[in-house]
Amino acid sequence: MSRGAILIADHDKEEVQLLRKVLESEGYQIFVAESVHACKELVARENIGIVIVEADLIDCHGIFREWRKLSPLLKVLVIEENTSVKSAVNWLRHGADHFVEKPLLKGDLLRALNEIFRDQEHQVTEQMGFTSGPFYVDVEGHRIYKNGDLLALPPTCYGILKILMENEGVAFSHQELAKHVHGEQASQGDLENWSRFHVYRLRRMVECDPKNPKFVKTVRGVGYRFEGSLSE
């Protein structure tokens, strides 16, 4: 994704020109839209990284979700005059990533954009791969390594370990594991025995002592959780 692609969605032409001047002086590529419909078309067509949108232009709170269906890594910065804490929380609750109060100050705007871009770059890095304890997940390659050595995991064991590692310390029920690995097509049969069997296989491949697991822990009455960095 191009770091410089910013879409300004605002019907105030004077404000748009001010924003464009400030952001282009910082080296950003700028697109402009005067309505949420035009904004959606540009998000679908261009390589947009951030949308800066005037609060008065937003006609429904679901619009951010619609934009992200077209561009999953898209970030949204809302600008609003006389923003209250309640209003700011409301925008964040409905999917905005940041907000800046008007009148706009150059320093506040650039700090907000830098923070959003850092989050975006972190998100891209996580999509490529991530580490926990001695394990590294190569998301694109569908591979998991332990201490640098490739683990020969069957697809189901890979899916279980990956979802547990992505949510380290969080307990997953047998039903939740099946749904995350097999999606909505997960059978409604004996899911507890299904997860017990595959976790048993997984532990034999990743644990030094499968009978006393250090990483894939049993949570009594619930299911399993992963402890990678917590176990070091």
NUGU-974773 format. One line per 2 residues: number of its first residue (from 1); for each residue x, y, z of C-alpha. Coordinates in Angstrom, 1 decimal. Example, Ala and Ser with C-alpha at 12.3 -4.5 7.8 and 13.67 -1.06 7.14 Angstrom:
1	12.3:-4.5:7.8 | 13.7:-1.1:7.1
***
This chain:
1	0.0:0.0:0.0 | 1.2:3.4:-0.9
3	1.9:5.4:2.3 | 1.2:8.7:0.5
5	-2.3:7.9:-0.7 | -4.8:10.1:1.3
7	-8.4:10.8:0.4 | -10.0:14.0:1.7
9	-13.8:13.7:2.0 | -15.2:17.2:2.6
11	-17.7:19.5:1.0 | -15.9:22.7:2.3
13	-13.7:23.6:-0.6 | -11.7:26.1:1.4
15	-10.9:23.5:4.0 | -10.0:21.0:1.3
17	-7.5:23.4:-0.3 | -5.9:24.0:3.1
19	-5.6:20.3:3.8 | -4.3:19.6:0.3
21	-1.6:22.3:0.6 | -0.4:21.0:4.0
23	-0.3:17.4:3.1 | 1.2:17.8:-0.4
25	4.0:19.8:1.2 | 4.7:16.7:3.3
27	4.9:14.6:0.2 | 1.5:12.8:0.4
29	-0.5:12.0:-2.7 | -4.0:13.5:-2.4
31	-7.4:12.5:-3.7 | -10.6:14.5:-3.0
33	-14.3:13.5:-2.7 | -17.3:15.7:-1.9
35	-19.6:12.9:-0.8 | -19.5:9.5:0.8
37	-20.6:7.9:-2.5 | -17.7:9.5:-4.4
39	-15.4:8.5:-1.5 | -16.5:4.8:-1.8
41	-15.8:4.9:-5.5 | -12.3:6.2:-5.0
43	-11.6:3.7:-2.3 | -12.6:0.9:-4.7
45	-10.6:2.3:-7.6 | -7.5:3.9:-6.1
47	-4.8:2.8:-3.7 | -6.0:4.7:-0.7
49	-4.3:4.3:2.7 | -6.2:6.9:4.8
51	-9.5:8.7:4.5 | -9.8:12.1:6.2
53	-13.5:12.7:6.4 | -15.5:15.6:7.7
55	-18.0:14.4:10.3 | -20.9:16.3:8.8
57	-20.4:14.4:5.5 | -21.1:11.0:7.2
59	-24.8:10.0:6.7 | -24.6:6.5:8.3
61	-22.2:4.8:10.8 | -22.0:1.7:8.7
63	-20.1:3.5:6.0 | -16.6:2.8:7.5
65	-17.4:-1.0:7.3 | -18.5:-0.6:3.7
67	-15.2:1.1:2.8 | -13.2:-1.6:4.5
69	-14.9:-4.3:2.6 | -13.2:-2.7:-0.4
71	-9.9:-2.0:1.3 | -9.4:-4.0:4.5
73	-6.3:-2.0:5.7 | -8.0:1.3:5.2
75	-7.8:3.8:8.1 | -10.3:6.6:8.8
77	-9.5:9.9:10.4 | -12.6:12.0:11.4
79	-12.4:15.8:11.6 | -15.1:17.6:13.6
81	-15.8:21.0:15.0 | -16.2:21.3:18.8
83	-15.7:17.6:19.4 | -16.8:16.4:22.7
85	-15.5:13.3:24.5 | -18.8:11.5:23.9
87	-18.7:12.3:20.2 | -15.1:11.2:19.9
89	-15.9:7.9:21.6 | -18.9:7.4:19.4
91	-16.8:7.8:16.2 | -14.2:5.3:17.5
93	-17.0:2.9:18.4 | -18.3:3.0:14.9
95	-15.0:2.3:13.2 | -12.9:5.5:13.0
97	-9.2:5.0:13.8 | -8.6:8.6:15.0
99	-10.2:12.0:15.2 | -8.9:15.6:15.2
101	-10.9:18.6:16.3 | -11.4:21.7:14.1
103	-10.0:24.2:13.6 | -7.2:22.1:12.4
105	-3.6:22.6:13.6 | -0.9:21.3:11.3
107	1.0:19.6:14.2 | -2.1:17.8:15.5
109	-3.0:16.6:12.0 | 0.5:15.3:11.1
111	0.9:13.6:14.5 | -2.5:11.8:14.0
113	-1.5:10.7:10.5 | 1.9:9.4:11.6
115	0.2:7.4:14.4 | -2.3:5.9:11.9
117	0.4:5.0:9.4 | 2.5:3.3:12.2
119	-0.6:1.2:13.1 | -1.2:0.4:9.4
121	2.4:-0.8:8.9 | 2.2:-2.9:12.0
123	-1.0:-4.5:10.7 | 0.7:-5.3:7.3
125	3.7:-6.8:9.2 | 1.4:-9.0:11.2
127	-0.4:-10.2:8.1 | 3.0:-11.5:6.8
129	4.1:-13.2:10.0 | 4.4:-13.0:13.7
131	6.4:-14.5:16.6 | 5.5:-15.8:20.0
133	8.1:-17.4:22.2 | 10.2:-19.9:20.1
135	7.5:-20.0:17.4 | 7.3:-18.0:14.2
137	4.1:-18.1:12.0 | 4.7:-17.5:8.3
139	1.1:-16.5:7.4 | 1.6:-16.1:3.7
141	3.4:-19.5:3.4 | 1.1:-21.3:5.9
143	4.1:-22.5:7.8 | 5.1:-22.5:11.5
145	8.7:-22.7:12.8 | 10.0:-23.6:16.3
147	13.5:-22.3:17.1 | 14.0:-21.8:13.4
149	13.0:-25.4:12.4 | 10.0:-26.0:10.2
151	7.2:-28.0:11.9 | 5.6:-30.6:9.7
153	2.1:-29.8:10.8 | -1.0:-31.2:9.1
155	-3.5:-28.5:8.0 | -5.8:-28.9:11.0
157	-3.0:-28.7:13.5 | -1.6:-25.7:11.8
159	-5.0:-24.0:12.0 | -5.4:-24.7:15.7
161	-1.9:-23.5:16.6 | -2.2:-20.4:14.4
163	-5.5:-19.2:16.0 | -4.2:-20.0:19.5
165	-1.0:-18.0:18.9 | -2.9:-15.1:17.4
167	-4.8:-14.9:20.6 | -2.1:-15.8:23.2
169	-3.5:-16.3:26.7 | -7.1:-16.4:25.5
171	-9.0:-19.7:26.1 | -10.9:-21.2:23.2
173	-13.7:-23.7:23.6 | -13.8:-26.9:21.5
175	-16.6:-25.3:19.4 | -14.7:-22.1:18.8
177	-11.6:-24.0:17.7 | -13.6:-26.0:15.2
179	-15.3:-22.9:13.8 | -12.0:-21.0:13.4
181	-10.3:-23.9:11.7 | -13.2:-25.2:9.5
183	-15.4:-22.1:9.4 | -19.2:-22.3:9.3
185	-18.9:-25.8:7.7 | -17.7:-27.2:11.1
187	-19.7:-30.3:11.9 | -21.9:-30.1:14.9
189	-20.9:-33.6:16.0 | -18.6:-34.4:18.9
191	-16.4:-31.3:18.7 | -14.9:-32.0:22.1
193	-13.4:-35.3:21.0 | -12.4:-33.6:17.7
195	-10.4:-30.9:19.4 | -8.9:-33.4:22.0
197	-7.7:-35.6:19.2 | -6.1:-32.8:17.1
199	-4.5:-31.1:20.2 | -3.1:-34.4:21.2
201	-1.5:-34.7:17.7 | -0.3:-31.0:17.9
203	1.3:-31.4:21.3 | 3.3:-34.4:20.0
205	4.8:-32.2:17.3 | 5.5:-29.0:19.3
207	6.0:-30.0:22.9 | 9.1:-31.4:24.4
209	6.9:-33.3:26.9 | 3.4:-33.7:25.5
211	2.1:-35.0:28.8 | 3.2:-31.8:30.5
213	2.6:-29.2:27.8 | 4.4:-25.9:28.1
215	2.7:-24.1:25.2 | -0.7:-25.5:24.4
217	-2.4:-25.5:27.8 | -5.7:-27.1:28.9
219	-8.2:-24.8:30.5 | -10.5:-27.1:32.5
221	-14.1:-26.8:31.6 | -13.4:-24.6:28.6
223	-10.8:-25.9:26.1 | -7.3:-24.7:25.3
225	-5.1:-21.6:25.3 | -1.6:-20.8:24.0
227	1.3:-19.6:26.2 | 4.3:-18.8:24.1
229	6.1:-15.7:25.4 | 4.5:-16.3:28.8
231	6.3:-19.6:29.1 | 9.8:-18.3:28.5
***
